[in-house]
Amino acid sequence: MTSSNLPAIGLVLLFAGSTMGCAAWRQKMNEPGISQTREERAAAAVREFEDRRDTAQLAAALERFEQGDTDRAEAMLSSIVNRRPDLSAARLRLAEILWSKNDPAAEDHLRAILDREDSNAEAHHALGLVLAATDRPAEAQRHLKRASELAPDNEIFRQTIDTLPVSR
């Protein structure tokens, strides 16, 4: 090999190395791990945005309710629940509004919460009140007792059991 051929051989090796590097890079980009990570990050960002949006909308709906605008609060909560049926706080407040209007759909919402989250003391208490008001004292007592067990420091939950008629 002559010294005049060295630069040419160097260029060939450099070109070959760079094209192999590009091929390896392209292959790496097509591996599932890279795109999944990007997709996972994008999905996490969307979930975070949706959680913040739903939290803000829930706060706005509760403010409407506190201001006495129950119709608007109900509409806002219904929208949240339709979009996020797993959001117990929105479903619970919607059930409260519905029950204040004697709408039997309140019971369905409370049962849906408890189907997902049996440890929700507030939902057990609310369902117990609904059941007591609809003349189902035995079932009401079970839910009220469960609420007291889940939140033993809640005075209201304990007192409610004592005010209901004894189940027959």
N, CA, C and O of each residue as an XYZ file, in Angstrom:
672
protein
N       0.840     -1.161      0.000
C       0.000      0.000      0.000
C       0.888      1.227      0.000
O       1.847      1.316      0.767
N       0.575      2.129     -0.827
C       1.349      3.363     -0.908
C       0.687      4.416     -0.043
O      -0.493      4.325      0.300
N       1.453      5.380      0.288
C       0.926      6.451      1.131
C      -0.124      7.272      0.396
O      -0.946      7.935      1.029
N      -0.106      7.236     -0.939
C      -1.116      7.983     -1.697
C      -2.472      7.279     -1.632
O      -3.494      7.932     -1.842
N      -2.524      5.971     -1.350
C      -3.781      5.238     -1.260
C      -4.428      5.376      0.127
O      -5.622      5.119      0.275
N      -3.657      5.776      1.134
C      -4.191      5.858      2.496
C      -5.367      6.806      2.610
O      -6.361      6.435      3.235
N      -5.321      8.007      2.047
C      -6.484      8.885      2.175
C      -7.712      8.280      1.520
O      -8.813      8.443      2.045
N      -7.574      7.603      0.416
C      -8.717      6.996     -0.266
C      -9.298      5.877      0.577
O     -10.517      5.760      0.708
N      -8.422      5.044      1.156
C      -8.894      3.937      1.997
C      -9.571      4.506      3.235
O     -10.589      3.973      3.676
N      -9.038      5.557      3.793
C      -9.641      6.212      4.970
C     -11.029      6.726      4.662
O     -11.938      6.591      5.482
N     -11.203      7.311      3.496
C     -12.519      7.813      3.108
C     -13.516      6.678      2.939
O     -14.677      6.799      3.328
N     -13.058      5.572      2.355
C     -13.932      4.406      2.169
C     -14.361      3.871      3.528
O     -15.538      3.582      3.740
N     -13.396      3.737      4.461
C     -13.722      3.229      5.795
C     -14.655      4.196      6.535
O     -15.596      3.779      7.210
N     -14.376      5.476      6.392
C     -15.219      6.468      7.031
C     -16.637      6.404      6.483
O     -17.598      6.455      7.251
N     -16.781      6.294      5.163
C     -18.092      6.192      4.533
C     -18.800      4.917      4.971
O     -19.985      4.950      5.304
N     -18.092      3.802      4.975
C     -18.682      2.525      5.374
C     -19.120      2.581      6.831
O     -20.200      2.104      7.180
N     -18.287      3.160      7.673
C     -18.630      3.266      9.096
C     -19.834      4.148      9.324
O     -20.677      3.863     10.174
N     -19.908      5.219      8.561
C     -21.029      6.133      8.763
C     -22.329      5.526      8.251
O     -23.383      5.734      8.851
N     -22.271      4.784      7.158
C     -23.498      4.168      6.663
C     -23.937      3.031      7.566
O     -25.135      2.812      7.747
N     -22.987      2.306      8.134
C     -23.355      1.258      9.074
C     -23.957      1.902     10.320
O     -24.911      1.380     10.897
N     -23.406      3.013     10.722
C     -23.947      3.721     11.878
C     -25.358      4.191     11.622
O     -26.203      4.102     12.513
N     -25.638      4.686     10.440
C     -26.980      5.138     10.089
C     -27.946      3.967     10.089
O     -29.068      4.074     10.586
N     -27.506      2.855      9.531
C     -28.358      1.669      9.498
C     -28.649      1.204     10.922
O     -29.780      0.851     11.254
N     -27.620      1.209     11.747
C     -27.812      0.791     13.130
C     -28.742      1.770     13.844
O     -29.588      1.360     14.638
N     -28.585      3.056     13.563
C     -29.449      4.067     14.181
C     -30.904      3.896     13.738
O     -31.823      3.978     14.553
N     -31.104      3.655     12.419
C     -32.460      3.431     11.914
C     -33.075      2.203     12.562
O     -34.250      2.203     12.929
N     -32.275      1.162     12.698
C     -32.778     -0.058     13.314
C     -33.159      0.214     14.771
O     -34.192     -0.262     15.242
N     -32.344      0.963     15.467
C     -32.598      1.294     16.863
C     -33.895      2.095     16.992
O     -34.670      1.881     17.924
N     -34.125      3.005     16.067
C     -35.330      3.831     16.107
C     -36.586      3.001     15.887
O     -37.656      3.354     16.384
N     -36.468      1.907     15.153
C     -37.627      1.069     14.867
C     -37.880      0.029     15.936
O     -38.874     -0.692     15.861
N     -37.013     -0.072     16.928
C     -37.226     -1.035     17.995
C     -38.435     -0.608     18.811
O     -38.659      0.588     18.999
N     -39.224     -1.569     19.304
C     -40.435     -1.239     20.060
C     -40.164     -0.408     21.315
O     -40.994      0.428     21.673
N     -39.061     -0.603     21.978
C     -38.780      0.097     23.217
C     -38.722      1.600     23.057
O     -39.199      2.330     23.925
N     -38.153      2.074     21.976
C     -38.019      3.518     21.754
C     -39.388      4.138     21.513
O     -39.742      5.119     22.167
N     -40.154      3.590     20.597
C     -41.448      4.194     20.284
C     -42.436      3.994     21.431
O     -43.287      4.854     21.657
N     -42.343      2.893     22.151
C     -43.239      2.703     23.292
C     -42.969      3.757     24.358
O     -43.898      4.302     24.953
N     -41.735      4.030     24.586
C     -41.394      5.036     25.582
C     -41.977      6.386     25.178
O     -42.546      7.094     26.009
N     -41.839      6.734     23.934
C     -42.380      7.997     23.438
C     -43.907      7.970     23.544
O     -44.524      8.949     23.964
N     -44.511      6.838     23.158
C     -45.963      6.713     23.245
C     -46.431      6.748     24.697
O     -47.458      7.349     25.011
N     -45.679      6.106     25.570
C     -46.032      6.121     26.988
C     -45.956      7.533     27.554
O     -46.819      7.943     28.330
N     -44.927      8.272     27.167
C     -44.801      9.656     27.633
C     -45.945     10.500     27.106
O     -46.499     11.324     27.835
N     -46.297     10.307     25.871
C     -47.411     11.072     25.289
C     -48.719     10.718     25.993
O     -49.516     11.602     26.307
N     -48.939      9.434     26.238
C     -50.153      9.001     26.928
C     -50.193      9.557     28.349
O     -51.251      9.971     28.822
N     -49.055      9.569     29.027
C     -48.990     10.115     30.384
C     -49.294     11.609     30.378
O     -49.972     12.111     31.274
N     -48.797     12.312     29.376
C     -49.063     13.752     29.268
C     -50.553     14.008     29.042
O     -51.122     14.937     29.616
N     -51.178     13.188     28.210
C     -52.610     13.334     27.950
C     -53.399     13.046     29.223
O     -54.319     13.788     29.565
N     -53.038     11.959     29.933
C     -53.722     11.629     31.187
C     -53.582     12.757     32.202
O     -54.548     13.104     32.881
N     -52.402     13.321     32.309
C     -52.175     14.415     33.258
C     -53.025     15.629     32.888
O     -53.613     16.268     33.760
N     -53.086     15.944     31.597
C     -53.920     17.053     31.141
C     -55.384     16.789     31.478
O     -56.077     17.666     31.993
N     -55.852     15.577     31.184
C     -57.250     15.239     31.438
C     -57.566     15.273     32.930
O     -58.639     15.728     33.327
N     -56.645     14.796     33.752
C     -56.853     14.835     35.202
C     -56.964     16.272     35.692
O     -57.837     16.585     36.502
N     -56.095     17.138     35.212
C     -56.156     18.546     35.614
C     -57.437     19.204     35.126
O     -58.062     19.975     35.853
N     -57.824     18.899     33.900
C     -59.061     19.468     33.350
C     -60.258     19.010     34.178
O     -61.114     19.817     34.541
N     -60.314     17.710     34.475
C     -61.441     17.185     35.230
C     -61.474     17.737     36.653
O     -62.550     18.005     37.187
N     -60.319     17.906     37.263
C     -60.252     18.489     38.603
C     -60.760     19.924     38.583
O     -61.507     20.335     39.470
N     -60.358     20.680     37.578
C     -60.809     22.073     37.461
C     -62.313     22.135     37.194
O     -63.013     22.973     37.764
N     -62.804     21.257     36.335
C     -64.236     21.261     36.035
C     -65.057     20.808     37.239
O     -66.158     21.309     37.468
N     -64.520     19.860     38.006
C     -65.208     19.426     39.220
C     -65.285     20.586     40.216
O     -66.335     20.823     40.814
N     -64.189     21.297     40.389
C     -64.183     22.453     41.286
C     -65.190     23.506     40.818
O     -65.896     24.102     41.632
N     -65.251     23.729     39.518
C     -66.202     24.713     38.977
C     -67.645     24.256     39.210
O     -68.508     25.068     39.543
N     -67.902     22.980     39.039
C     -69.252     22.451     39.257
C     -69.650     22.573     40.724
O     -70.788     22.926     41.032
N     -68.718     22.284     41.626
C     -69.010     22.402     43.055
C     -69.257     23.856     43.452
O     -70.091     24.147     44.309
N     -68.522     24.754     42.818
C     -68.747     26.177     43.086
C     -70.137     26.595     42.614
O     -70.823     27.359     43.292
N     -70.547     26.096     41.456
C     -71.906     26.394     40.953
C     -72.953     25.889     41.943
O     -73.941     26.562     42.234
N     -72.701     24.672     42.455
C     -73.627     24.082     43.420
C     -73.702     24.943     44.683
O     -74.793     25.216     45.185
N     -72.553     25.369     45.195
C     -72.515     26.208     46.397
C     -73.207     27.548     46.169
O     -73.742     28.141     47.105
N     -73.196     28.022     44.928
C     -73.854     29.285     44.598
C     -75.354     29.104     44.377
O     -76.075     30.074     44.142
N     -75.815     27.865     44.453
C     -77.236     27.587     44.293
C     -77.660     27.256     42.879
O     -78.848     27.053     42.626
N     -76.739     27.199     41.970
C     -77.054     26.886     40.573
C     -76.966     25.367     40.365
O     -76.056     24.866     39.706
N     -77.938     24.653     40.948
C     -77.880     23.183     40.909
C     -78.068     22.630     39.501
O     -77.506     21.588     39.165
N     -78.842     23.308     38.689
C     -79.045     22.802     37.326
C     -77.734     22.818     36.537
O     -77.387     21.846     35.866
N     -77.021     23.927     36.629
C     -75.732     24.024     35.921
C     -74.717     23.053     36.521
O     -73.964     22.411     35.789
N     -74.696     22.945     37.848
C     -73.785     22.009     38.513
C     -74.086     20.582     38.073
O     -73.173     19.802     37.800
N     -75.365     20.246     38.007
C     -75.756     18.899     37.566
C     -75.286     18.630     36.138
O     -74.763     17.556     35.843
N     -75.473     19.604     35.261
C     -75.044     19.435     33.864
C     -73.534     19.247     33.776
O     -73.047     18.396     33.032
N     -72.803     20.046     34.538
C     -71.342     19.946     34.515
C     -70.877     18.599     35.073
O     -69.989     17.962     34.507
N     -71.476     18.175     36.173
C     -71.102     16.891     36.773
C     -71.472     15.722     35.864
O     -70.721     14.753     35.757
N     -72.624     15.813     35.214
C     -73.031     14.759     34.269
C     -72.022     14.639     33.137
O     -71.678     13.536     32.713
N     -71.554     15.776     32.655
C     -70.554     15.771     31.590
C     -69.269     15.090     32.050
O     -68.691     14.283     31.321
N     -68.829     15.416     33.256
C     -67.612     14.795     33.785
C     -67.810     13.296     33.952
O     -66.945     12.512     33.562
N     -68.937     12.888     34.525
C     -69.200     11.463     34.769
C     -69.323     10.693     33.459
O     -68.873      9.551     33.367
N     -69.925     11.306     32.452
C     -70.023     10.633     31.150
C     -68.645     10.390     30.544
O     -68.393      9.359     29.920
N     -67.769     11.357     30.741
C     -66.415     11.246     30.210
C     -65.542     10.353     31.087
O     -64.722      9.588     30.579
N     -65.716     10.449     32.385
C     -64.882      9.723     33.359
C     -65.765      9.028     34.396
O     -65.873      9.509     35.524
N     -66.388      7.922     34.043
C     -67.282      7.242     34.990
C     -66.571      6.752     36.251
O     -67.225      6.443     37.248
N     -65.252      6.678     36.218
C     -64.479      6.219     37.374
C     -64.155      7.334     38.359
O     -63.556      7.064     39.400
N     -64.521      8.556     38.074
C     -64.208      9.685     38.942
C     -65.266      9.772     40.051
O     -66.309     10.407     39.896
N     -64.963      9.120     41.156
C     -65.924      8.965     42.254
C     -66.401     10.284     42.829
O     -67.581     10.412     43.155
N     -65.534     11.258     42.963
C     -65.927     12.539     43.555
C     -67.030     13.210     42.732
O     -67.989     13.741     43.292
N     -66.895     13.186     41.430
C     -67.913     13.798     40.564
C     -69.209     12.998     40.619
O     -70.297     13.571     40.676
N     -69.091     11.687     40.601
C     -70.277     10.819     40.630
C     -71.025     10.976     41.962
O     -72.255     10.983     41.997
N     -70.271     11.100     43.041
C     -70.889     11.245     44.364
C     -71.651     12.563     44.462
O     -72.776     12.593     44.961
N     -71.048     13.650     43.991
C     -71.727     14.953     44.036
C     -72.943     14.969     43.105
O     -73.965     15.580     43.420
N     -72.827     14.299     41.967
C     -73.974     14.199     41.062
C     -75.107     13.437     41.743
O     -76.269     13.833     41.650
N     -74.772     12.350     42.423
C     -75.790     11.575     43.143
C     -76.478     12.435     44.199
O     -77.693     12.348     44.375
N     -75.718     13.254     44.893
C     -76.308     14.139     45.907
C     -77.309     15.108     45.289
O     -78.398     15.321     45.821
N     -76.925     15.686     44.166
C     -77.841     16.622     43.498
C     -79.086     15.888     43.017
O     -80.206     16.368     43.189
N     -78.884     14.729     42.417
C     -80.030     13.965     41.925
C     -80.953     13.579     43.072
O     -82.175     13.660     42.948
N     -80.363     13.158     44.191
C     -81.202     12.758     45.306
C     -81.959     13.954     45.885
O     -83.089     13.807     46.351
N     -81.342     15.131     45.856
C     -82.039     16.323     46.350
C     -83.269     16.632     45.492
O     -84.183     17.330     45.931
N     -83.281     16.110     44.279
C     -84.421     16.282     43.371
C     -85.311     15.034     43.348
O     -86.198     14.914     42.503
N     -85.065     14.112     44.277
C     -85.812     12.848     44.373
C     -85.683     12.002     43.108
O     -86.602     11.264     42.753
N     -84.559     12.110     42.441
C     -84.306     11.325     41.241
C     -83.697      9.982     41.659
O     -82.633      9.951     42.276
N     -84.365      8.879     41.328
C     -83.861      7.564     41.743
C     -82.533      7.173     41.081
O     -81.909      6.196     41.496
N     -82.096      7.914     40.068
C     -80.808      7.621     39.438
C     -79.652      7.828     40.410
O     -78.551      7.327     40.179
N     -79.894      8.561     41.495
C     -78.855      8.764     42.510
C     -78.360      7.425     43.038
O     -77.158      7.234     43.219
N     -79.266      6.512     43.283
C     -78.879      5.187     43.791
C     -77.957      4.467     42.812
O     -76.985      3.838     43.230
N     -78.244      4.551     41.543
C     -77.396      3.903     40.528
C     -75.968      4.459     40.566
O     -75.000      3.706     40.461
N     -75.848      5.767     40.716
C     -74.517      6.378     40.776
C     -73.759      5.927     42.024
O     -72.564      5.639     41.960
N     -74.450      5.869     43.141
C     -73.800      5.446     44.386
C     -73.365      3.978     44.298
O     -72.278      3.618     44.751
N     -74.202      3.159     43.726
C     -73.832      1.741     43.570
C     -72.651      1.591     42.593
O     -71.791      0.730     42.781
N     -72.618      2.414     41.577
C     -71.494      2.370     40.618
C     -70.184      2.727     41.325
O     -69.146      2.118     41.062
N     -70.236      3.699     42.208
C     -69.030      4.057     42.974
C     -68.588      2.867     43.802
O     -67.409      2.512     43.806
N     -69.529      2.247     44.503
C     -69.184      1.144     45.403
C     -68.770     -0.111     44.652
O     -68.020     -0.929     45.183
N     -69.243     -0.271     43.434
C     -68.775     -1.401     42.610
C     -67.282     -1.275     42.335
O     -66.572     -2.280     42.287
N     -66.817     -0.081     42.160
C     -65.395      0.175     41.876
C     -64.564      0.340     43.135
O     -63.388     -0.020     43.174
N     -65.189      0.888     44.157
C     -64.445      1.336     45.326
C     -65.271      1.066     46.586
O     -65.904      1.974     47.124
N     -65.261     -0.174     47.049
C     -66.078     -0.566     48.196
C     -65.651      0.129     49.488
O     -66.399      0.119     50.465
N     -64.485      0.719     49.507
C     -63.991      1.367     50.725
C     -64.359      2.856     50.795
O     -63.792      3.587     51.606
N     -65.283      3.306     49.970
C     -65.685      4.711     49.971
C     -66.777      4.916     51.022
O     -67.953      4.650     50.773
N     -66.374      5.386     52.185
C     -67.298      5.561     53.308
C     -68.421      6.538     52.976
O     -69.575      6.308     53.339
N     -68.090      7.617     52.293
C     -69.097      8.625     51.965
C     -70.179      8.053     51.039
O     -71.359      8.369     51.189
N     -69.776      7.225     50.100
C     -70.755      6.604     49.194
C     -71.632      5.614     49.955
O     -72.837      5.542     49.710
N     -71.044      4.851     50.873
C     -71.855      3.931     51.696
C     -72.863      4.731     52.519
O     -74.033      4.357     52.602
N     -72.417      5.821     53.121
C     -73.313      6.639     53.936
C     -74.455      7.210     53.092
O     -75.620      7.135     53.482
N     -74.115      7.774     51.943
C     -75.146      8.359     51.074
C     -76.127      7.297     50.598
O     -77.335      7.532     50.571
N     -75.610      6.127     50.223
C     -76.508      5.054     49.780
C     -77.392      4.595     50.932
O     -78.571      4.303     50.734
N     -76.830      4.532     52.128
C     -77.644      4.179     53.292
C     -78.792      5.152     53.492
O     -79.910      4.737     53.800
N     -78.531      6.440     53.321
C     -79.586      7.442     53.457
C     -80.658      7.288     52.379
O     -81.853      7.398     52.653
N     -80.209      7.031     51.153
C     -81.157      6.827     50.052
C     -82.025      5.606     50.329
O     -83.242      5.646     50.148
N     -81.397      4.532     50.764
C     -82.136      3.299     51.037
C     -83.113      3.478     52.202
O     -84.232      2.966     52.162
N     -82.694      4.196     53.225
C     -83.583      4.450     54.360
C     -84.794      5.267     53.913
O     -85.918      5.006     54.342
N     -84.564      6.238     53.066
C     -85.655      7.090     52.583
C     -86.601      6.356     51.650
O     -87.749      6.766     51.474
N     -86.130      5.284     51.058
C     -86.974      4.500     50.140
C     -87.471      3.225     50.819
O     -87.804      2.237     50.164
N     -87.511      3.276     52.151
C     -88.085      2.215     52.989
C     -87.409      0.856     52.812
O     -88.067     -0.173     52.666
N     -86.086      0.883     52.831
C     -85.300     -0.351     52.814
C     -84.313     -0.308     53.988
O     -83.101     -0.215     53.795
N     -84.865     -0.376     55.218
C     -84.036     -0.143     56.402
C     -82.934     -1.181     56.634
O     -81.861     -0.825     57.121
N     -83.166     -2.434     56.305
C     -82.140     -3.456     56.552
C     -80.904     -3.188     55.698
O     -79.780     -3.217     56.199
N     -81.112     -2.931     54.431
C     -79.985     -2.643     53.544
C     -79.340     -1.301     53.903
O     -78.122     -1.142     53.822
N     -80.174     -0.348     54.299
C     -79.657      0.953     54.714
C     -78.733      0.793     55.915
O     -77.649      1.376     55.953
N     -79.161      0.007     56.891
C     -78.339     -0.226     58.083
C     -76.983     -0.833     57.720
O     -75.960     -0.452     58.288
N     -76.976     -1.769     56.782
C     -75.705     -2.399     56.372
C     -74.744     -1.352     55.800
O     -73.561     -1.342     56.139
N     -75.248     -0.482     54.943
C     -74.377      0.534     54.326
C     -73.945      1.592     55.346
O     -72.800      2.043     55.324
N     -74.832      1.977     56.214
C     -74.470      2.958     57.233
C     -73.453      2.380     58.211
O     -72.529      3.071     58.641
N     -73.629      1.127     58.554
C     -72.659      0.469     59.436
C     -71.291      0.387     58.765
O     -70.259      0.622     59.395
N     -71.301      0.048     57.478
C     -70.040     -0.039     56.726
C     -69.355      1.333     56.677
O     -68.135      1.418     56.818
N     -70.115      2.387     56.482
C     -69.545      3.736     56.464
C     -68.883      4.042     57.805
O     -67.789      4.604     57.849
N     -69.546      3.670     58.891
C     -68.975      3.904     60.227
C     -67.713      3.094     60.457
O     -66.775      3.563     61.103
N     -67.689      1.881     59.931
C     -66.488      1.042     60.069
C     -65.321      1.631     59.284
O     -64.180      1.614     59.745
N     -65.614      2.145     58.107
C     -64.561      2.706     57.250
C     -64.046      4.044     57.768
O     -62.876      4.379     57.583
N     -64.918      4.802     58.413
C     -64.531      6.122     58.939
C     -65.003      6.231     60.393
O     -65.948      6.963     60.687
N     -64.348      5.506     61.292
C     -64.812      5.459     62.682
C     -64.775      6.812     63.403
O     -65.472      6.991     64.402
N     -63.988      7.747     62.921
C     -63.913      9.066     63.553
C     -65.000     10.025     63.071
O     -65.117     11.139     63.579
N     -65.792      9.596     62.096
C     -66.825     10.475     61.552
C     -68.073     10.392     62.433
O     -68.800      9.399     62.422
N     -68.292     11.444     63.179
C     -69.408     11.514     64.128
C     -70.762     11.408     63.416
O     -71.679     10.751     63.909
N     -70.877     12.052     62.268
C     -72.148     12.049     61.527
C     -72.508     10.627     61.098
O     -73.665     10.222     61.204
N     -71.541      9.882     60.624
C     -71.810      8.509     60.197
C     -72.311      7.679     61.375
O     -73.244      6.889     61.232
N     -71.694      7.858     62.528
C     -72.113      7.084     63.719
C     -73.503      7.503     64.183
O     -74.318      6.652     64.537
N     -73.778      8.787     64.185
C     -75.070      9.268     64.656
C     -76.205      8.871     63.726
O     -77.329      8.655     64.181
N     -75.936      8.776     62.463
C     -76.982      8.435     61.501
C     -77.560      7.056     61.786
O     -78.771      6.856     61.686
N     -76.713      6.119     62.134
C     -77.184      4.761     62.427
C     -78.181      4.796     63.578
O     -79.197      4.102     63.538
N     -77.904      5.587     64.589
C     -78.760      5.649     65.771
C     -80.108      6.310     65.488
O     -81.077      6.048     66.202
N     -80.191      7.145     64.482
C     -81.432      7.856     64.192
C     -82.378      7.069     63.300
O     -83.557      7.409     63.193
N     -81.879      6.028     62.666
C     -82.749      5.252     61.766
C     -83.528      4.205     62.553
O     -83.060      3.692     63.569
N     -84.725      3.899     62.062
C     -85.491      2.844     62.728
C     -84.752      1.502     62.603
O     -84.051      1.252     61.622
N     -84.923      0.670     63.596
C     -84.284     -0.648     63.586
C     -84.921     -1.479     62.483
O     -86.142     -1.494     62.325
N     -84.081     -2.169     61.725
C     -84.606     -2.982     60.612
C     -85.398     -4.155     61.174
O     -85.076     -4.720     62.219
N     -86.413     -4.482     60.457
C     -87.327     -5.554     60.887
C     -86.898     -6.886     60.368
O     -87.553     -7.893     60.636
